[in-house]
Amino acid sequence: MLKWRKAFQPQATTPDMVAREMASGKAYVHTAPDKYGRPAIVIRTKKHVTGEYPIDGSKRLAAYLIDTAISRLPPGGEQIVGIFDLRGFTFSANADFAFAAFMVEAFFEYYPRRVSQVLFVDAPWVFFPAWEVIKPLMRKYAALVRFVSVDELRREFFTRETLPDDFK
């Protein structure tokens, strides 16, 4: 992790450096924590189009969002939650295995013990072949993944006031 941070320098990333890709709306740090006090990163997979942006830029945006979420931890808080909105996911446009491999690495190698849970929301059947490729990369961390419906996300993880607008 330290070697990666020294080489990649995510802490040096400024909002201007990721503004263009952030404007795509493919991912953001939600303004309110979940019911457990965890800052949430929401990834809208249908807006992540494979090859639309250079992979290095996407990696920088991901690290920036993780660092931003961590900076919003409440006193004593240590973990964040990742929410992958899989509604509208298509295998041909959104199955970016290079980026998925980086996200697995980032969540579990570069930010160890910072991700408490990864929620896959409303996964369509076409997502499951991609999941079969990604799951072995996650090794023991695959246990942190939970497939949920939008309704389960609403009931179990957020209040009416704190629910991300995408899921209202």
DOTILO-400423 format. One record per residue: residue number from 1; chain; x, y, z of N, C-alpha, C in turn. Coordinates in pm, whole numbers. Last residue first. Example, Ala and Ser with C-alpha at 12.3 -4.5 7.8 and 13.67 -1.06 7.14 Angstrom:
<pts>
  lumza  kero     n_X     n_Y     n_Z    ca_X    ca_Y    ca_Z     c_X     c_Y     c_Z
      2     A    1285    -225     708    1367    -106     714    1290       3     787
      1     A    1319    -569     780    1230    -450     780    1320    -330     780
</pts>
This chain:
<pts>
  lumza  kero     n_X     n_Y     n_Z    ca_X    ca_Y    ca_Z     c_X     c_Y     c_Z
    168     A   -3429     699    -479   -3560     745    -424   -3673     708    -516
    167     A   -3178     648    -569   -3257     535    -522   -3392     574    -462
    166     A   -3049     883    -635   -3058     778    -737   -3156     666    -697
    165     A   -3028    1025    -395   -3137    1056    -488   -3159     949    -595
    164     A   -2953     824    -109   -2907     893    -231   -3024     911    -329
    163     A   -3112     882     202   -3104     798      82   -3051     877     -36
    162     A   -3164    1038     421   -3024    1020     382   -3005     936     255
    161     A   -3440    1044     463   -3368    1171     448   -3225    1152     394
    160     A   -3506     779     497   -3570     854     389   -3491     982     357
    159     A   -3194     616     569   -3325     668     608   -3384     741     487
    158     A   -3028     314     462   -3047     459     465   -3184     494     523
    157     A   -3019      33     480   -2895     110     484   -2911     262     495
    156     A   -3264    -103     470   -3158    -150     559   -3040     -54     576
    155     A   -3442      31     289   -3484     -13     422   -3368     -35     518
    154     A   -3288      87      54   -3368     190     122   -3395     152     268
    153     A   -3186    -167      -7   -3095     -55      19   -3167      54      97
    152     A   -3424    -304     -57   -3340    -344      57   -3242    -233      93
    151     A   -3504    -165    -290   -3588    -163    -171   -3509    -203     -46
    150     A   -3307    -234    -469   -3320     -93    -430   -3401     -85    -301
    149     A   -3156    -539    -347   -3249    -465    -432   -3249    -319    -387
    148     A   -2819    -669    -335   -2941    -616    -274   -3029    -552    -381
    147     A   -2551    -871    -265   -2644    -833    -371   -2774    -790    -305
    146     A   -2251    -795    -111   -2389    -837     -91   -2472    -785    -208
    145     A   -1919    -863     -23   -2015    -826    -127   -2153    -880     -92
    144     A   -1749    -971     155   -1799    -837     187   -1906    -790      87
    143     A   -1659   -1204      45   -1760   -1215     152   -1817   -1080     190
    142     A   -1451   -1133    -112   -1580   -1154    -179   -1692   -1166     -77
    141     A   -1219   -1138      30   -1300   -1016      39   -1434   -1028     -33
    140     A   -1080   -1366     -30   -1163   -1368      91   -1253   -1245     101
    139     A   -1079   -1285    -371   -1039   -1383    -270   -1134   -1375    -150
    138     A   -1119   -1124    -586   -1146   -1068    -453   -1103   -1159    -339
    137     A   -1088   -1273    -809    -988   -1169    -783    -999   -1117    -639
    136     A   -1321   -1426    -815   -1196   -1489    -773   -1084   -1389    -743
    135     A   -1510   -1214    -902   -1515   -1278    -770   -1385   -1347    -729
    134     A   -1476   -1147   -1175   -1429   -1057   -1069   -1416   -1128    -934
    133     A   -1596   -1353   -1317   -1457   -1319   -1345   -1398   -1238   -1229
    132     A   -1852   -1355   -1216   -1776   -1479   -1208   -1628   -1457   -1239
    131     A   -1935   -1099   -1288   -1911   -1129   -1147   -1828   -1256   -1132
    130     A   -1979   -1137   -1559   -1871   -1047   -1516   -1835   -1075   -1371
    129     A   -2204   -1309   -1546   -2079   -1357   -1606   -1958   -1268   -1567
    128     A   -2388   -1125   -1411   -2333   -1242   -1342   -2213   -1306   -1412
    127     A   -2501    -927   -1565   -2388    -892   -1481   -2316   -1017   -1429
    126     A   -2727   -1021   -1687   -2608   -1008   -1771   -2483    -971   -1690
    125     A   -2922   -1005   -1491   -2864   -1136   -1518   -2737   -1125   -1601
    124     A   -2853    -710   -1293   -2925    -783   -1397   -2854    -915   -1427
    123     A   -2866    -615    -958   -2780    -675   -1061   -2866    -747   -1165
    122     A   -2952    -422    -756   -3032    -464    -871   -2947    -517    -988
    121     A   -2640    -333    -633   -2783    -304    -633   -2847    -341    -766
    120     A   -2406    -452    -429   -2440    -455    -571   -2592    -443    -578
    119     A   -2202    -316    -186   -2340    -351    -220   -2358    -343    -371
    118     A   -1953    -397      28   -1977    -357    -110   -2115    -408    -146
    117     A   -1822    -292     342   -1919    -367     264   -1925    -309     123
    116     A   -1608    -162     449   -1677    -259     533   -1772    -347     453
    115     A   -1297     -59     369   -1427     -89     309   -1494    -197     392
    114     A   -1062     -52     507   -1140      72     499   -1279      50     442
    113     A    -887    -264     504    -981    -253     615   -1060    -123     617
    112     A    -660    -100     287    -698    -218     366    -786    -182     486
    111     A    -632      32      29    -708      89     140    -755     -25     231
    110     A    -492    -132    -138    -441       3    -119    -512      76      -4
    109     A    -637    -376    -118    -492    -374    -103    -440    -234     -69
    108     A    -913    -333    -140    -864    -433     -47    -712    -436     -27
    107     A    -976    -122    -315   -1055    -144    -194    -983    -232     -93
    106     A    -776    -163    -517    -784     -40    -438    -857     -64    -307
    105     A    -834    -419    -622    -703    -389    -564    -710    -269    -471
    104     A   -1093    -368    -714   -1069    -475    -616    -937    -450    -545
    103     A   -1032    -166    -897   -1120    -138    -783   -1104    -243    -673
    102     A    -872    -304   -1083    -815    -195   -1004    -901    -167    -881
    101     A   -1063    -479   -1187    -946    -534   -1117    -880    -427   -1032
    100     A   -1232    -292   -1307   -1282    -376   -1198   -1167    -434   -1117
     99     A   -1064    -198   -1509   -1106    -107   -1402   -1158    -186   -1282
     98     A   -1042    -431   -1661    -920    -364   -1611    -956    -271   -1495
     97     A   -1308    -489   -1726   -1235    -577   -1636   -1107    -515   -1583
     96     A   -1592    -349   -1765   -1454    -303   -1779   -1368    -380   -1680
     95     A   -1878    -365   -1886   -1794    -466   -1823   -1648    -433   -1848
     94     A   -2037    -186   -2033   -1996    -151   -1897   -1904    -250   -1828
     93     A   -2106    -273   -2294   -2063    -134   -2272   -1996    -112   -2136
     92     A   -2166    -551   -2282   -2085    -497   -2392   -2032    -357   -2364
     91     A   -2328    -583   -2054   -2197    -649   -2061   -2109    -582   -2166
     90     A   -2484    -313   -1897   -2480    -404   -2011   -2338    -459   -2020
     89     A   -2687    -183   -1640   -2558    -242   -1677   -2575    -330   -1800
     88     A   -2928     -92   -1544   -2887     -46   -1676   -2752     -99   -1721
     87     A   -2824    -108   -1214   -2939     -90   -1303   -2890     -33   -1435
     86     A   -2624    -122   -1034   -2610    -204   -1154   -2732    -196   -1247
     85     A   -2447      69    -834   -2581      70    -892   -2571      -1   -1027
     84     A   -2259     -16    -574   -2255     -26    -720   -2398     -37    -770
     83     A   -2126     134    -306   -2257      97    -361   -2247     101    -513
     82     A   -1918      80     -34   -1924     102    -179   -2057      50    -231
     81     A   -1855     244     273   -1932     144     199   -1930     182      51
     80     A   -1583     268     512   -1677     324     417   -1754     209     351
     79     A   -1452     291     848   -1485     221     725   -1591     293     643
     78     A   -1403     419    1087   -1288     368    1013   -1323     315     875
     77     A   -1479     663    1338   -1519     582    1223   -1397     539    1144
     76     A   -1384     841    1524   -1388     699    1561   -1429     607    1447
     75     A   -1575    1095    1382   -1474    1059    1483   -1492     913    1526
     74     A   -1677     989    1048   -1701    1056    1176   -1590    1020    1275
     73     A   -1523    1044     732   -1552     952     843   -1577    1031     971
     72     A   -1443    1195     522   -1575    1225     580   -1614    1130     693
     71     A   -1213    1088     425   -1202    1218     493   -1334    1258     560
     70     A   -1314     867     292   -1241     846     418   -1230     977     496
     69     A   -1418     996      66   -1507     926     158   -1440     906     293
     68     A   -1176    1088     -48   -1280    1183      -7   -1375    1119      94
     67     A   -1049     846    -107    -988     939     -11   -1089    1040      40
     66     A   -1234     751    -297   -1209     674    -174   -1148     766     -68
     65     A   -1211     950    -494   -1340     928    -426   -1322     849    -296
     64     A    -941     915    -568    -989    1045    -516   -1119    1028    -438
     63     A    -947     657    -671    -867     685    -551    -911     817    -487
     62     A   -1116     707    -895   -1153     610    -791   -1078     636    -662
     61     A    -962     891   -1041   -1094     930    -989   -1136     836    -876
     60     A    -743     728   -1104    -723     848   -1022    -856     894    -962
     59     A    -867     538   -1266    -804     496   -1141    -785     615   -1048
     58     A    -942     704   -1476   -1046     636   -1398    -991     587   -1265
     57     A    -689     773   -1569    -779     876   -1518    -890     816   -1433
     56     A    -597     526   -1657    -525     595   -1549    -610     705   -1488
     55     A    -770     465   -1868    -778     387   -1744    -707     457   -1629
     54     A    -930     738   -2035    -810     657   -2012    -817     588   -1876
     53     A   -1278     689   -2110   -1172     768   -2048   -1049     679   -2034
     52     A   -1409     492   -2258   -1446     633   -2277   -1340     728   -2221
     51     A   -1351     226   -2200   -1271     295   -2300   -1305     441   -2322
     50     A   -1675     148   -2097   -1540      98   -2117   -1471     173   -2230
     49     A   -1854     376   -1920   -1844     314   -2051   -1698     276   -2075
     48     A   -2044     421   -1665   -1904     387   -1686   -1894     308   -1816
     47     A   -2310     440   -1638   -2242     560   -1687   -2092     538   -1704
     46     A   -2385     204   -1529   -2432     232   -1666   -2366     356   -1724
     45     A   -2284     216   -1267   -2213     138   -1369   -2260     168   -1511
     44     A   -2228     444   -1052   -2336     419   -1148   -2275     348   -1268
     43     A   -2139     417    -728   -2086     397    -862   -2203     362    -953
     42     A   -2102     597    -439   -2201     541    -530   -2139     536    -669
     41     A   -1971     562    -125   -1935     592    -263   -2037     522    -350
     40     A   -2055     685     193   -2086     594      83   -2036     648     -50
     39     A   -1952     673     535   -1963     746     408   -1979     646     295
     38     A   -2139     522     793   -2033     505     693   -2055     597     573
     37     A   -2333     506     986   -2236     615     994   -2125     609     892
     36     A   -2527     328     941   -2418     283    1027   -2307     387    1039
     35     A   -2697     434     756   -2747     418     893   -2638     380     993
     34     A   -2455     632     565   -2563     533     579   -2604     523     725
     33     A   -2406     993     537   -2364     855     566   -2484     761     569
     32     A   -2451    1215     256   -2490    1169     390   -2439    1027     413
     31     A   -2358    1259      -2   -2346    1367      98   -2377    1323     240
     30     A   -2154    1015    -168   -2285    1064    -124   -2267    1163      -9
     29     A   -1923    1061    -409   -1935    1033    -266   -2066    1097    -222
     28     A   -1971     909    -735   -1965    1023    -643   -1965     974    -499
     27     A   -1968     828   -1084   -1942     795    -943   -1935     923    -861
     26     A   -2052     921   -1327   -2041     777   -1309   -2014     735   -1165
     25     A   -2074    1180   -1412   -2174    1131   -1318   -2162     983   -1288
     24     A   -1902    1319   -1567   -1979    1214   -1634   -2090    1160   -1544
     23     A   -1757    1476   -1398   -1876    1537   -1461   -1960    1434   -1535
     22     A   -1537    1321   -1348   -1640    1331   -1243   -1770    1387   -1301
     21     A   -1386    1375   -1574   -1444    1242   -1558   -1554    1241   -1452
     20     A   -1327    1647   -1522   -1389    1605   -1648   -1457    1469   -1634
     19     A   -1205    1646   -1261   -1332    1716   -1289   -1401    1665   -1415
     18     A    -965    1558   -1172   -1067    1455   -1198   -1201    1515   -1242
     17     A    -813    1784   -1135    -753    1671   -1206    -856    1565   -1245
     16     A    -968    1948    -973    -950    1983   -1114    -897    1866   -1196
     15     A    -938    1830    -719   -1066    1820    -789   -1055    1853    -938
     14     A    -615    1664    -718    -701    1779    -691    -834    1759    -762
     13     A    -398    1435    -571    -504    1456    -669    -591    1572    -626
     12     A    -220    1369    -379    -189    1489    -456    -297    1521    -560
     11     A    -299    1126    -281    -317    1242    -194    -289    1374    -267
     10     A    -209     942    -466    -350     982    -470    -377    1106    -385
      9     A      54     856    -579      28     981    -508    -119    1026    -515
      8     A     179     639    -697      57     692    -757      22     830    -702
      7     A     410     594    -532     420     599    -678     300     671    -740
      6     A     311     602    -269     428     683    -306     436     701    -458
      5     A     104     418    -281      74     558    -249     190     650    -287
      4     A     252     182    -336     155     233    -433     126     380    -407
      3     A     397     160     -96     469     171    -223     375     230    -329
      2     A     188     128      85     273     246      94     351     268     -36
      1     A      83    -118       0       0       0       0      87     125       0
</pts>
